[in-house]
Amino acid sequence: MNKTQVSPGGSPCPRERIVQAAIRLYRAIGYRKTTVADIARSASMSPANIYRFFPSRQAVEEAVVAGLLGEVCAGAGIEARSNVSGEERLDAAFWTICQRHEHRLAHDSRLHELVVAAGQANWPVVLSYGERVRGLVGSIIAAGQASGEFRAGSATALARCTCEAMGAYLDPSRMRTVAGRTAFEEMMSFCSGALRSAAPAQVASQPLHYRATCRA
């Protein structure tokens, strides 16, 4: 999760204690079986105190999902700011998002189930995640256009189309279909080709095989 918020005394603030307690329970028994009373007991507080910070059980779930998706966006943001070509930054950002969702599916399946349910219900935190990813991609494309690497056009529209094409690697609910998907590298190559300028500028970059090194 995100960096734990602490009170002036050095202990986690009540809201963060509640979120961390919920995460422990979601991992152990799943979010569907977890009650507000369970969370209160795990956080060493009364159920009434939970409602001082969250209006409902779903609000606690939303806070957990927001933290999980925030970590994904933060990781992709680091890749987006790296000092390589726009194509490489897109590749690394998408790969980071894909890997974090797949890692959660493999190692934190109950938390992954909550994220998927939030997406299927169109919770605002999930819609915000989509907007953040498109904004991140748009910023990479805009920088690539400025350098002559990517073709002209609306960076916002190009980002939307690129994210749509890469949806199988960005949407947590589609992670289970990994075996039947077009290989990540093939889809990324397709998107990169669609974005390249007809007369690309000479952009200093590292070879794309760097991703294989990152995976190791």
C-alpha atoms as one frame of an Amber mdcrd trajectory, in Angstrom:
protein
   0.000   0.000   0.000   0.936   3.670  -0.028   3.274   5.025   2.595   1.582
   4.653   5.963   0.288   7.874   7.467   1.298   8.335  11.079   0.065  10.478
  13.919   2.338  12.989  15.676   3.112  10.261  18.230   4.573   8.038  15.525
   1.777   5.441  15.308  -0.449   4.956  12.241  -3.368   7.395  12.127  -6.796
   5.841  12.809  -7.850   5.930   9.172  -4.682   4.110   8.105  -5.094   1.569
  10.931  -8.560   0.807   9.593  -7.320   0.384   6.015  -4.442  -1.864   7.085
  -6.773  -3.963   9.234  -9.126  -4.340   6.280  -6.267  -5.447   4.031  -5.224
  -8.133   6.509  -8.757  -9.485   6.638  -9.323  -9.267   2.892  -6.159 -11.301
   2.372  -7.181 -13.868   4.970 -10.896 -14.377   4.293 -11.815 -12.118   1.352
 -13.654  -8.814   1.268 -17.088 -10.404   0.883 -16.845 -12.200   4.239 -15.316
  -9.259   6.095 -17.670  -7.169   8.213 -17.214  -3.758   9.783 -17.140  -5.502
  13.168 -14.276  -7.690  11.941 -12.318  -4.651  10.789 -12.957  -2.837  14.065
 -11.759  -5.815  16.084  -8.607  -6.168  13.975  -7.919  -2.421  14.315  -8.539
  -2.533  18.091 -11.401  -0.050  17.990 -15.184  -0.045  18.102 -17.402  -0.333
  15.008 -18.733   3.138  15.833 -15.186   4.477  15.513 -14.890   2.960  12.033
 -17.881   5.043  10.956 -16.176   8.202  12.211 -13.706   7.827   9.340 -15.670
   5.847   6.720 -19.415   6.187   6.048 -19.794   2.542   4.984 -18.018  -0.768
   4.508 -17.739  -0.015   0.790 -15.928   3.212   1.618 -13.254   1.133   3.365
 -13.050  -1.122   0.325 -12.707   1.909  -1.933  -9.811   3.187   0.171  -8.050
  -0.161  -0.186  -8.573  -0.212  -3.966  -7.418   3.395  -4.271  -4.178   2.497
  -2.515  -3.552  -0.565  -4.673  -4.187   1.262  -7.936  -2.210   4.245  -6.690
   0.826   1.990  -6.284   0.395   0.771  -9.861   0.250   4.326 -11.203   3.228
   5.388  -9.102   5.340   2.572 -10.536   4.322   3.433 -14.081   5.034   7.100
 -13.388   8.624   6.331 -12.462   9.109   4.586 -15.820   7.411   7.459 -17.643
   9.988   9.904 -16.285  13.041   7.827 -17.221  15.652   9.323 -19.535  15.014
   7.148 -22.589  12.987   7.455 -25.778   9.230   7.887 -25.726   8.729   4.422
 -27.175  10.810   2.881 -24.410   9.001   4.853 -21.736   5.621   3.709 -23.044
   6.844   0.140 -23.174   8.192   0.255 -19.610   5.114   2.015 -18.187   2.704
  -0.489 -19.736   4.880  -3.427 -18.714   4.995  -2.169 -15.108   1.209  -1.868
 -14.959   0.712  -5.321 -16.439   3.232  -6.967 -14.126   1.810  -5.382 -10.962
  -1.708  -6.551 -11.761  -0.514 -10.039 -12.669   1.626 -10.225  -9.525  -1.415
  -9.351  -7.387  -3.466 -11.989  -9.197  -0.806 -14.627  -8.542   0.143 -13.681
  -4.984  -2.777 -11.674  -3.555  -5.774 -13.199  -5.315  -8.329 -12.029  -2.739
  -7.194  -8.427  -3.046  -7.200  -8.826  -6.816 -10.816 -10.019  -6.579 -11.755
  -6.783  -4.816 -10.050  -4.644  -7.469 -11.865  -6.548 -10.226 -15.233  -6.142
  -8.467 -14.585  -2.406  -8.090 -13.890  -2.137 -11.805 -17.004  -4.063 -12.771
 -19.068  -1.739 -10.591 -17.377   1.380 -12.052 -16.315   2.731  -8.693 -14.939
   6.280  -8.929 -11.510   5.143  -7.709 -11.245   2.794 -10.702 -12.439   5.428
 -13.160  -9.841   7.777 -11.682  -7.173   5.101 -12.216  -8.092   4.914 -15.902
  -7.859   8.683 -16.218  -4.452   8.713 -14.535  -3.104   6.044 -16.876  -4.413
   7.865 -19.946  -2.939  11.109 -18.651   0.419   9.442 -18.101   0.410   7.955
 -21.581  -0.688  11.288 -23.042   2.247  13.066 -21.414   4.696  10.541 -22.887
   3.143  10.907 -26.328   3.169  14.715 -26.131   6.862  14.693 -25.236   7.534
  12.299 -28.114   5.684  14.593 -30.490   7.749  17.552 -29.325  10.957  15.653
 -30.085   9.680  14.442 -33.464   9.584  10.804 -32.406   5.793  10.441 -32.533
   3.400  11.615 -35.226   1.322  14.756 -34.927  -2.235  14.719 -33.636  -4.130
  15.099 -30.401  -2.004  13.516 -27.676  -5.168  12.944 -25.661  -6.866  11.065
 -28.512  -3.734   9.053 -29.285  -3.399   8.139 -25.612  -7.008   7.014 -25.466
  -6.587   4.812 -28.549  -3.289   3.393 -27.319  -4.723   2.527 -23.905  -7.728
   0.916 -25.573  -5.426  -1.264 -27.670  -3.371  -2.189 -24.584  -6.480  -2.791
 -22.467  -5.712  -6.455 -21.830  -2.573  -5.373 -19.989  -4.099  -2.450 -18.073
  -7.457  -3.827 -16.899  -7.212  -6.049 -13.781 -10.406  -7.895 -14.751  -8.721
  -9.182 -17.932  -5.616 -10.597 -16.267  -7.038 -14.114 -16.131  -7.057 -14.277
 -19.930  -3.282 -13.970 -20.142  -2.798 -17.382 -21.819  -5.014 -16.418 -24.761
  -3.777 -12.862 -25.269  -1.639 -11.573 -28.048   1.901 -11.432 -26.668   2.648
  -8.163 -24.887   5.616  -7.507 -27.136   3.541  -7.917 -30.303   0.817  -5.535
 -29.147   3.371  -3.016 -27.918   5.133  -3.180 -31.286   1.816  -2.551 -33.029
   1.071   0.504 -30.870   4.583   1.888 -31.246   4.361   1.565 -35.024   1.052
   3.438 -35.049   2.556   6.281 -33.016   5.837   6.729 -34.874   6.353   9.819
 -36.967   6.477   9.320 -40.738   9.886  10.976 -40.651  11.130  10.297 -37.125
  13.866  12.394 -35.628  17.028  10.707 -34.512  16.339   9.964 -30.875  19.095
   8.574 -28.687  17.779   5.475 -26.959  18.688   2.141 -25.538  17.744  -1.056
 -27.421  14.332  -2.434 -26.501  15.866  -5.627 -25.156  16.381  -3.674 -21.900
  12.972  -4.918 -20.778  14.221  -8.493 -20.698  16.915  -7.339 -18.301  14.296
  -5.658 -16.103  12.319  -8.887 -15.902  15.274 -10.930 -14.752
